[in-house]
Amino acid sequence: MADSEDNVDRELFRNVEKLRQLRIEHRDLDEIIERLILDIHADELQLKRLKKRKLMLKDQITRLESELIPDLNA
């Protein structure tokens, strides 16, 4: 029983850590995108790719957050 609780704790810690890393990357991308928007010489293709990556990160964050929040009906 203790082993399964340890596994759950380790998995929870990994998920929380992953969520933290995703949020940091999302924030960093946001800052880069904002700077590129202000640069008239910015590469539009690069900007689009960064925005797409940012959206994918947001989806991952939302999915992971929903996994970490327990069901209220449970």
N, CA, C and O atoms as a CHARMM CRD file, in Angstrom:
* protein
*
  296
    1    1 MET  N      0.82300  -1.19300   0.00000 PROA 1      0.00000
    2    1 MET  CA     0.00000   0.00000   0.00000 PROA 1      0.00000
    3    1 MET  C      0.86600   1.25400   0.00000 PROA 1      0.00000
    4    1 MET  O      0.57500   2.21000  -0.71900 PROA 1      0.00000
    5    2 ALA  N      1.92600   1.25600   0.80100 PROA 2      0.00000
    6    2 ALA  CA     2.80700   2.42000   0.88600 PROA 2      0.00000
    7    2 ALA  C      3.50100   2.66900  -0.45100 PROA 2      0.00000
    8    2 ALA  O      3.72700   3.81600  -0.83500 PROA 2      0.00000
    9    3 ASP  N      3.84000   1.57500  -1.16600 PROA 3      0.00000
   10    3 ASP  CA     4.48300   1.73700  -2.47000 PROA 3      0.00000
   11    3 ASP  C      3.56900   2.45200  -3.45500 PROA 3      0.00000
   12    3 ASP  O      4.02300   3.31300  -4.20800 PROA 3      0.00000
   13    4 SER  N      2.30500   2.10700  -3.45500 PROA 4      0.00000
   14    4 SER  CA     1.38000   2.75400  -4.38700 PROA 4      0.00000
   15    4 SER  C      1.18800   4.22900  -4.01900 PROA 4      0.00000
   16    4 SER  O      1.05200   5.07300  -4.90500 PROA 4      0.00000
   17    5 GLU  N      1.17700   4.54200  -2.73300 PROA 5      0.00000
   18    5 GLU  CA     1.08000   5.94400  -2.31100 PROA 5      0.00000
   19    5 GLU  C      2.33000   6.71800  -2.71500 PROA 5      0.00000
   20    5 GLU  O      2.24000   7.87300  -3.13200 PROA 5      0.00000
   21    6 ASP  N      3.49700   6.08200  -2.59100 PROA 6      0.00000
   22    6 ASP  CA     4.74100   6.72200  -3.01900 PROA 6      0.00000
   23    6 ASP  C      4.72900   6.98500  -4.51800 PROA 6      0.00000
   24    6 ASP  O      5.17300   8.03800  -4.97600 PROA 6      0.00000
   25    7 ASN  N      4.21900   6.02000  -5.28000 PROA 7      0.00000
   26    7 ASN  CA     4.12900   6.19000  -6.73600 PROA 7      0.00000
   27    7 ASN  C      3.18800   7.33000  -7.09400 PROA 7      0.00000
   28    7 ASN  O      3.47400   8.11600  -7.99700 PROA 7      0.00000
   29    8 VAL  N      2.07000   7.42000  -6.38900 PROA 8      0.00000
   30    8 VAL  CA     1.11500   8.50600  -6.62900 PROA 8      0.00000
   31    8 VAL  C      1.76100   9.84500  -6.29200 PROA 8      0.00000
   32    8 VAL  O      1.61100  10.81300  -7.03700 PROA 8      0.00000
   33    9 ASP  N      2.48000   9.90400  -5.17100 PROA 9      0.00000
   34    9 ASP  CA     3.15400  11.14000  -4.76900 PROA 9      0.00000
   35    9 ASP  C      4.20400  11.54400  -5.80100 PROA 9      0.00000
   36    9 ASP  O      4.31200  12.72000  -6.15000 PROA 9      0.00000
   37   10 ARG  N      4.97700  10.57400  -6.28900 PROA 10     0.00000
   38   10 ARG  CA     6.00400  10.86800  -7.28800 PROA 10     0.00000
   39   10 ARG  C      5.36700  11.34500  -8.59200 PROA 10     0.00000
   40   10 ARG  O      5.85600  12.28400  -9.22200 PROA 10     0.00000
   41   11 GLU  N      4.28600  10.70100  -8.98900 PROA 11     0.00000
   42   11 GLU  CA     3.58900  11.09300 -10.21600 PROA 11     0.00000
   43   11 GLU  C      3.00400  12.49800 -10.07000 PROA 11     0.00000
   44   11 GLU  O      3.08400  13.30700 -10.99500 PROA 11     0.00000
   45   12 LEU  N      2.42700  12.78000  -8.92900 PROA 12     0.00000
   46   12 LEU  CA     1.87400  14.10600  -8.66700 PROA 12     0.00000
   47   12 LEU  C      2.97500  15.16300  -8.72600 PROA 12     0.00000
   48   12 LEU  O      2.79900  16.22100  -9.33100 PROA 12     0.00000
   49   13 PHE  N      4.11100  14.86900  -8.09400 PROA 13     0.00000
   50   13 PHE  CA     5.23500  15.80000  -8.10900 PROA 13     0.00000
   51   13 PHE  C      5.71500  16.03600  -9.53400 PROA 13     0.00000
   52   13 PHE  O      5.98500  17.17500  -9.91400 PROA 13     0.00000
   53   14 ARG  N      5.82500  14.96600 -10.33200 PROA 14     0.00000
   54   14 ARG  CA     6.26200  15.11500 -11.73100 PROA 14     0.00000
   55   14 ARG  C      5.28300  15.98200 -12.51300 PROA 14     0.00000
   56   14 ARG  O      5.69700  16.83200 -13.30100 PROA 14     0.00000
   57   15 ASN  N      4.00200  15.77200 -12.30200 PROA 15     0.00000
   58   15 ASN  CA     2.99800  16.56000 -13.01900 PROA 15     0.00000
   59   15 ASN  C      3.02400  18.02800 -12.60900 PROA 15     0.00000
   60   15 ASN  O      2.89400  18.91700 -13.45100 PROA 15     0.00000
   61   16 VAL  N      3.19200  18.27400 -11.31900 PROA 16     0.00000
   62   16 VAL  CA     3.26500  19.65500 -10.84000 PROA 16     0.00000
   63   16 VAL  C      4.51800  20.32600 -11.40100 PROA 16     0.00000
   64   16 VAL  O      4.46900  21.48400 -11.81500 PROA 16     0.00000
   65   17 GLU  N      5.62600  19.61200 -11.41500 PROA 17     0.00000
   66   17 GLU  CA     6.87600  20.15000 -11.96000 PROA 17     0.00000
   67   17 GLU  C      6.74000  20.41000 -13.46200 PROA 17     0.00000
   68   17 GLU  O      7.19600  21.44200 -13.95500 PROA 17     0.00000
   69   18 LYS  N      6.12300  19.49300 -14.18200 PROA 18     0.00000
   70   18 LYS  CA     5.89500  19.66500 -15.61700 PROA 18     0.00000
   71   18 LYS  C      5.01600  20.89700 -15.86900 PROA 18     0.00000
   72   18 LYS  O      5.27500  21.67300 -16.78900 PROA 18     0.00000
   73   19 LEU  N      3.99100  21.06600 -15.05600 PROA 19     0.00000
   74   19 LEU  CA     3.10300  22.21600 -15.18000 PROA 19     0.00000
   75   19 LEU  C      3.87900  23.51500 -14.95200 PROA 19     0.00000
   76   19 LEU  O      3.68300  24.49500 -15.67200 PROA 19     0.00000
   77   20 ARG  N      4.74500  23.51900 -13.96600 PROA 20     0.00000
   78   20 ARG  CA     5.57400  24.69800 -13.68400 PROA 20     0.00000
   79   20 ARG  C      6.46800  25.02600 -14.87200 PROA 20     0.00000
   80   20 ARG  O      6.59300  26.19100 -15.25000 PROA 20     0.00000
   81   21 GLN  N      7.08600  24.01400 -15.46100 PROA 21     0.00000
   82   21 GLN  CA     7.96900  24.22900 -16.60300 PROA 21     0.00000
   83   21 GLN  C      7.19700  24.74100 -17.81600 PROA 21     0.00000
   84   21 GLN  O      7.67300  25.62200 -18.53200 PROA 21     0.00000
   85   22 LEU  N      6.01700  24.19300 -18.04500 PROA 22     0.00000
   86   22 LEU  CA     5.19400  24.63900 -19.16700 PROA 22     0.00000
   87   22 LEU  C      4.76900  26.09600 -18.99300 PROA 22     0.00000
   88   22 LEU  O      4.76900  26.86900 -19.95100 PROA 22     0.00000
   89   23 ARG  N      4.40800  26.46000 -17.77100 PROA 23     0.00000
   90   23 ARG  CA     4.01400  27.85900 -17.51300 PROA 23     0.00000
   91   23 ARG  C      5.17600  28.81700 -17.73500 PROA 23     0.00000
   92   23 ARG  O      4.98900  29.90900 -18.27200 PROA 23     0.00000
   93   24 ILE  N      6.36000  28.41800 -17.32900 PROA 24     0.00000
   94   24 ILE  CA     7.55000  29.25600 -17.53400 PROA 24     0.00000
   95   24 ILE  C      7.81800  29.41900 -19.02400 PROA 24     0.00000
   96   24 ILE  O      8.06100  30.52900 -19.49700 PROA 24     0.00000
   97   25 GLU  N      7.77400  28.31900 -19.76000 PROA 25     0.00000
   98   25 GLU  CA     8.01200  28.39500 -21.19800 PROA 25     0.00000
   99   25 GLU  C      6.94700  29.25600 -21.88500 PROA 25     0.00000
  100   25 GLU  O      7.25900  30.03800 -22.78300 PROA 25     0.00000
  101   26 HSD  N      5.69700  29.11000 -21.46000 PROA 26     0.00000
  102   26 HSD  CA     4.60400  29.89800 -22.02000 PROA 26     0.00000
  103   26 HSD  C      4.83500  31.39100 -21.76100 PROA 26     0.00000
  104   26 HSD  O      4.66200  32.21400 -22.66100 PROA 26     0.00000
  105   27 ARG  N      5.21900  31.73000 -20.55100 PROA 27     0.00000
  106   27 ARG  CA     5.48800  33.12300 -20.19500 PROA 27     0.00000
  107   27 ARG  C      6.66600  33.67100 -21.00800 PROA 27     0.00000
  108   27 ARG  O      6.61600  34.79700 -21.50400 PROA 27     0.00000
  109   28 ASP  N      7.72400  32.86600 -21.13800 PROA 28     0.00000
  110   28 ASP  CA     8.89200  33.29800 -21.90700 PROA 28     0.00000
  111   28 ASP  C      8.52600  33.53800 -23.37400 PROA 28     0.00000
  112   28 ASP  O      8.95700  34.52300 -23.97500 PROA 28     0.00000
  113   29 LEU  N      7.73900  32.64300 -23.93600 PROA 29     0.00000
  114   29 LEU  CA     7.30100  32.81700 -25.31900 PROA 29     0.00000
  115   29 LEU  C      6.46200  34.08100 -25.47100 PROA 29     0.00000
  116   29 LEU  O      6.58600  34.80400 -26.45900 PROA 29     0.00000
  117   30 ASP  N      5.62600  34.33400 -24.50500 PROA 30     0.00000
  118   30 ASP  CA     4.80000  35.53800 -24.53200 PROA 30     0.00000
  119   30 ASP  C      5.67500  36.78700 -24.59700 PROA 30     0.00000
  120   30 ASP  O      5.39000  37.70800 -25.36200 PROA 30     0.00000
  121   31 GLU  N      6.72200  36.81900 -23.80900 PROA 31     0.00000
  122   31 GLU  CA     7.63200  37.96600 -23.79400 PROA 31     0.00000
  123   31 GLU  C      8.36200  38.10600 -25.12900 PROA 31     0.00000
  124   31 GLU  O      8.51600  39.21400 -25.64200 PROA 31     0.00000
  125   32 ILE  N      8.80700  36.98800 -25.68700 PROA 32     0.00000
  126   32 ILE  CA     9.50800  37.01200 -26.97800 PROA 32     0.00000
  127   32 ILE  C      8.57600  37.50400 -28.07700 PROA 32     0.00000
  128   32 ILE  O      8.96000  38.32900 -28.90600 PROA 32     0.00000
  129   33 ILE  N      7.36500  36.99700 -28.07700 PROA 33     0.00000
  130   33 ILE  CA     6.38100  37.39900 -29.08300 PROA 33     0.00000
  131   33 ILE  C      6.09400  38.89000 -28.98200 PROA 33     0.00000
  132   33 ILE  O      6.02400  39.57800 -30.00000 PROA 33     0.00000
  133   34 GLU  N      5.92700  39.38900 -27.77500 PROA 34     0.00000
  134   34 GLU  CA     5.66200  40.81800 -27.59900 PROA 34     0.00000
  135   34 GLU  C      6.80100  41.67000 -28.14800 PROA 34     0.00000
  136   34 GLU  O      6.55900  42.70400 -28.77200 PROA 34     0.00000
  137   35 ARG  N      8.04500  41.23900 -27.91800 PROA 35     0.00000
  138   35 ARG  CA     9.19500  41.98500 -28.44600 PROA 35     0.00000
  139   35 ARG  C      9.24300  41.92300 -29.96800 PROA 35     0.00000
  140   35 ARG  O      9.54400  42.92000 -30.62500 PROA 35     0.00000
  141   36 LEU  N      8.94500  40.74400 -30.53100 PROA 36     0.00000
  142   36 LEU  CA     8.97400  40.60300 -31.98000 PROA 36     0.00000
  143   36 LEU  C      7.88400  41.42600 -32.65900 PROA 36     0.00000
  144   36 LEU  O      8.08600  41.94800 -33.75500 PROA 36     0.00000
  145   37 ILE  N      6.74100  41.53900 -32.01200 PROA 37     0.00000
  146   37 ILE  CA     5.64700  42.33800 -32.57600 PROA 37     0.00000
  147   37 ILE  C      6.08000  43.79800 -32.71900 PROA 37     0.00000
  148   37 ILE  O      5.67500  44.47800 -33.66200 PROA 37     0.00000
  149   38 LEU  N      6.88600  44.27000 -31.80000 PROA 38     0.00000
  150   38 LEU  CA     7.35300  45.65300 -31.83400 PROA 38     0.00000
  151   38 LEU  C      8.47200  45.87600 -32.85000 PROA 38     0.00000
  152   38 LEU  O      8.76000  47.01500 -33.21800 PROA 38     0.00000
  153   39 ASP  N      9.09900  44.79700 -33.30100 PROA 39     0.00000
  154   39 ASP  CA    10.21900  44.88500 -34.24400 PROA 39     0.00000
  155   39 ASP  C      9.68000  44.86200 -35.67500 PROA 39     0.00000
  156   39 ASP  O      9.10400  43.86500 -36.10900 PROA 39     0.00000
  157   40 ILE  N      9.86600  45.95400 -36.39700 PROA 40     0.00000
  158   40 ILE  CA     9.32700  46.02200 -37.76300 PROA 40     0.00000
  159   40 ILE  C     10.05700  45.07600 -38.72100 PROA 40     0.00000
  160   40 ILE  O      9.54900  44.78300 -39.80400 PROA 40     0.00000
  161   41 HSD  N     11.22900  44.60200 -38.33600 PROA 41     0.00000
  162   41 HSD  CA    12.01000  43.69700 -39.17600 PROA 41     0.00000
  163   41 HSD  C     11.83300  42.23300 -38.76000 PROA 41     0.00000
  164   41 HSD  O     12.56600  41.36100 -39.22700 PROA 41     0.00000
  165   42 ALA  N     10.88600  41.97300 -37.90600 PROA 42     0.00000
  166   42 ALA  CA    10.67900  40.61200 -37.40100 PROA 42     0.00000
  167   42 ALA  C     10.19800  39.69100 -38.51700 PROA 42     0.00000
  168   42 ALA  O      9.44800  40.10600 -39.40100 PROA 42     0.00000
  169   43 ASP  N     10.62900  38.46300 -38.46600 PROA 43     0.00000
  170   43 ASP  CA    10.23400  37.43300 -39.42500 PROA 43     0.00000
  171   43 ASP  C      8.81500  36.96800 -39.09800 PROA 43     0.00000
  172   43 ASP  O      8.57500  36.41000 -38.02700 PROA 43     0.00000
  173   44 GLU  N      7.88500  37.19400 -40.00900 PROA 44     0.00000
  174   44 GLU  CA     6.47900  36.83600 -39.77300 PROA 44     0.00000
  175   44 GLU  C      6.28800  35.33700 -39.59200 PROA 44     0.00000
  176   44 GLU  O      5.46800  34.90500 -38.78200 PROA 44     0.00000
  177   45 LEU  N      7.04300  34.54800 -40.34400 PROA 45     0.00000
  178   45 LEU  CA     6.92900  33.09600 -40.21800 PROA 45     0.00000
  179   45 LEU  C      7.38000  32.64300 -38.83000 PROA 45     0.00000
  180   45 LEU  O      6.73800  31.79900 -38.20500 PROA 45     0.00000
  181   46 GLN  N      8.47000  33.20100 -38.36300 PROA 46     0.00000
  182   46 GLN  CA     8.94800  32.87400 -37.01600 PROA 46     0.00000
  183   46 GLN  C      7.90800  33.28000 -35.97600 PROA 46     0.00000
  184   46 GLN  O      7.64700  32.53600 -35.03000 PROA 46     0.00000
  185   47 LEU  N      7.32600  34.44000 -36.14700 PROA 47     0.00000
  186   47 LEU  CA     6.31100  34.92800 -35.22000 PROA 47     0.00000
  187   47 LEU  C      5.10900  33.97600 -35.19200 PROA 47     0.00000
  188   47 LEU  O      4.59700  33.65500 -34.11900 PROA 47     0.00000
  189   48 LYS  N      4.66500  33.53000 -36.35700 PROA 48     0.00000
  190   48 LYS  CA     3.54400  32.58800 -36.42600 PROA 48     0.00000
  191   48 LYS  C      3.88200  31.27600 -35.73900 PROA 48     0.00000
  192   48 LYS  O      3.05000  30.70500 -35.03400 PROA 48     0.00000
  193   49 ARG  N      5.09900  30.80200 -35.94400 PROA 49     0.00000
  194   49 ARG  CA     5.51600  29.53800 -35.30600 PROA 49     0.00000
  195   49 ARG  C      5.55400  29.67300 -33.78500 PROA 49     0.00000
  196   49 ARG  O      5.14400  28.76200 -33.06600 PROA 49     0.00000
  197   50 LEU  N      6.04000  30.79600 -33.30800 PROA 50     0.00000
  198   50 LEU  CA     6.09300  31.03000 -31.86500 PROA 50     0.00000
  199   50 LEU  C      4.68600  31.11000 -31.27500 PROA 50     0.00000
  200   50 LEU  O      4.42600  30.57500 -30.19700 PROA 50     0.00000
  201   51 LYS  N      3.78800  31.77800 -31.98600 PROA 51     0.00000
  202   51 LYS  CA     2.40200  31.86900 -31.51600 PROA 51     0.00000
  203   51 LYS  C      1.74500  30.49100 -31.48700 PROA 51     0.00000
  204   51 LYS  O      0.99200  30.17500 -30.56600 PROA 51     0.00000
  205   52 LYS  N      2.03200  29.67600 -32.49800 PROA 52     0.00000
  206   52 LYS  CA     1.47600  28.32600 -32.53900 PROA 52     0.00000
  207   52 LYS  C      2.01700  27.49100 -31.38100 PROA 52     0.00000
  208   52 LYS  O      1.27100  26.75300 -30.73700 PROA 52     0.00000
  209   53 ARG  N      3.31700  27.61300 -31.12100 PROA 53     0.00000
  210   53 ARG  CA     3.93000  26.89400 -29.99600 PROA 53     0.00000
  211   53 ARG  C      3.30200  27.34100 -28.67500 PROA 53     0.00000
  212   53 ARG  O      3.03700  26.52100 -27.79600 PROA 53     0.00000
  213   54 LYS  N      3.06900  28.63600 -28.54500 PROA 54     0.00000
  214   54 LYS  CA     2.46200  29.17700 -27.32800 PROA 54     0.00000
  215   54 LYS  C      1.05600  28.59900 -27.12100 PROA 54     0.00000
  216   54 LYS  O      0.68600  28.24800 -26.00100 PROA 54     0.00000
  217   55 LEU  N      0.28500  28.50300 -28.19000 PROA 55     0.00000
  218   55 LEU  CA    -1.05600  27.91200 -28.09800 PROA 55     0.00000
  219   55 LEU  C     -0.99900  26.43400 -27.71500 PROA 55     0.00000
  220   55 LEU  O     -1.81300  25.95900 -26.92300 PROA 55     0.00000
  221   56 MET  N     -0.03500  25.71300 -28.28100 PROA 56     0.00000
  222   56 MET  CA     0.10800  24.29600 -27.92000 PROA 56     0.00000
  223   56 MET  C      0.46900  24.15300 -26.44300 PROA 56     0.00000
  224   56 MET  O     -0.02700  23.25600 -25.76100 PROA 56     0.00000
  225   57 LEU  N      1.32900  25.03400 -25.95600 PROA 57     0.00000
  226   57 LEU  CA     1.69200  25.00900 -24.53800 PROA 57     0.00000
  227   57 LEU  C      0.47300  25.29300 -23.66900 PROA 57     0.00000
  228   57 LEU  O      0.27100  24.64400 -22.64200 PROA 57     0.00000
  229   58 LYS  N     -0.33700  26.26300 -24.08300 PROA 58     0.00000
  230   58 LYS  CA    -1.54300  26.60100 -23.32200 PROA 58     0.00000
  231   58 LYS  C     -2.47800  25.39600 -23.25000 PROA 58     0.00000
  232   58 LYS  O     -3.06900  25.12800 -22.20400 PROA 58     0.00000
  233   59 ASP  N     -2.61400  24.67200 -24.35500 PROA 59     0.00000
  234   59 ASP  CA    -3.44300  23.46400 -24.35600 PROA 59     0.00000
  235   59 ASP  C     -2.88500  22.40700 -23.40100 PROA 59     0.00000
  236   59 ASP  O     -3.63600  21.76800 -22.66400 PROA 59     0.00000
  237   60 GLN  N     -1.57400  22.23200 -23.42100 PROA 60     0.00000
  238   60 GLN  CA    -0.94500  21.26100 -22.51400 PROA 60     0.00000
  239   60 GLN  C     -1.14800  21.67500 -21.06200 PROA 60     0.00000
  240   60 GLN  O     -1.42900  20.83300 -20.20900 PROA 60     0.00000
  241   61 ILE  N     -1.00900  22.95700 -20.78200 PROA 61     0.00000
  242   61 ILE  CA    -1.20200  23.46300 -19.41800 PROA 61     0.00000
  243   61 ILE  C     -2.62800  23.20900 -18.96200 PROA 61     0.00000
  244   61 ILE  O     -2.85300  22.73500 -17.84800 PROA 61     0.00000
  245   62 THR  N     -3.58400  23.52000 -19.81200 PROA 62     0.00000
  246   62 THR  CA    -4.99600  23.32800 -19.46600 PROA 62     0.00000
  247   62 THR  C     -5.29700  21.85500 -19.21400 PROA 62     0.00000
  248   62 THR  O     -5.99300  21.51400 -18.25700 PROA 62     0.00000
  249   63 ARG  N     -4.77700  20.99100 -20.06500 PROA 63     0.00000
  250   63 ARG  CA    -5.00600  19.54900 -19.91600 PROA 63     0.00000
  251   63 ARG  C     -4.39600  19.03500 -18.61300 PROA 63     0.00000
  252   63 ARG  O     -5.03200  18.27500 -17.88200 PROA 63     0.00000
  253   64 LEU  N     -3.16500  19.45000 -18.32700 PROA 64     0.00000
  254   64 LEU  CA    -2.48600  18.99900 -17.10800 PROA 64     0.00000
  255   64 LEU  C     -3.17800  19.54400 -15.86200 PROA 64     0.00000
  256   64 LEU  O     -3.30500  18.83400 -14.86500 PROA 64     0.00000
  257   65 GLU  N     -3.62300  20.78900 -15.91100 PROA 65     0.00000
  258   65 GLU  CA    -4.34900  21.36300 -14.77300 PROA 65     0.00000
  259   65 GLU  C     -5.63100  20.58400 -14.50200 PROA 65     0.00000
  260   65 GLU  O     -5.97800  20.33200 -13.34800 PROA 65     0.00000
  261   66 SER  N     -6.32500  20.20500 -15.55800 PROA 66     0.00000
  262   66 SER  CA    -7.57100  19.45900 -15.35700 PROA 66     0.00000
  263   66 SER  C     -7.30500  18.06900 -14.78200 PROA 66     0.00000
  264   66 SER  O     -8.14200  17.53000 -14.05700 PROA 66     0.00000
  265   67 GLU  N     -6.15500  17.48600 -15.09700 PROA 67     0.00000
  266   67 GLU  CA    -5.78600  16.18900 -14.52200 PROA 67     0.00000
  267   67 GLU  C     -5.44100  16.32200 -13.04100 PROA 67     0.00000
  268   67 GLU  O     -5.68800  15.40600 -12.25600 PROA 67     0.00000
  269   68 LEU  N     -4.87800  17.44900 -12.66900 PROA 68     0.00000
  270   68 LEU  CA    -4.44100  17.63600 -11.28600 PROA 68     0.00000
  271   68 LEU  C     -5.57700  18.03900 -10.35700 PROA 68     0.00000
  272   68 LEU  O     -5.48900  17.84300  -9.14500 PROA 68     0.00000
  273   69 ILE  N     -6.64100  18.60000 -10.91800 PROA 69     0.00000
  274   69 ILE  CA    -7.75900  19.02500 -10.09200 PROA 69     0.00000
  275   69 ILE  C     -8.73200  17.84800  -9.95300 PROA 69     0.00000
  276   69 ILE  O     -9.22500  17.34600 -10.96300 PROA 69     0.00000
  277   70 PRO  N     -9.01100  17.40700  -8.75400 PROA 70     0.00000
  278   70 PRO  CA    -9.90800  16.25500  -8.58100 PROA 70     0.00000
  279   70 PRO  C    -11.33800  16.60100  -8.97900 PROA 70     0.00000
  280   70 PRO  O    -11.77300  17.74800  -8.87800 PROA 70     0.00000
  281   71 ASP  N    -12.05700  15.57600  -9.43500 PROA 71     0.00000
  282   71 ASP  CA   -13.46600  15.75200  -9.78500 PROA 71     0.00000
  283   71 ASP  C    -14.26300  16.14700  -8.54700 PROA 71     0.00000
  284   71 ASP  O    -14.08200  15.56800  -7.47600 PROA 71     0.00000
  285   72 LEU  N    -15.12800  17.11400  -8.69400 PROA 72     0.00000
  286   72 LEU  CA   -15.95900  17.53600  -7.57500 PROA 72     0.00000
  287   72 LEU  C    -17.06000  16.51200  -7.29200 PROA 72     0.00000
  288   72 LEU  O    -17.56600  16.42800  -6.17300 PROA 72     0.00000
  289   73 ASN  N    -17.42500  15.73500  -8.31400 PROA 73     0.00000
  290   73 ASN  CA   -18.48300  14.73800  -8.14500 PROA 73     0.00000
  291   73 ASN  C    -17.97700  13.44200  -7.50700 PROA 73     0.00000
  292   73 ASN  O    -18.77100  12.59500  -7.09600 PROA 73     0.00000
  293   74 ALA  N    -16.67700  13.29900  -7.42800 PROA 74     0.00000
  294   74 ALA  CA   -16.10700  12.04600  -6.89900 PROA 74     0.00000
  295   74 ALA  C    -16.30600  11.92400  -5.40900 PROA 74     0.00000
  296   74 ALA  O    -15.88700  10.93400  -4.80900 PROA 74     0.00000
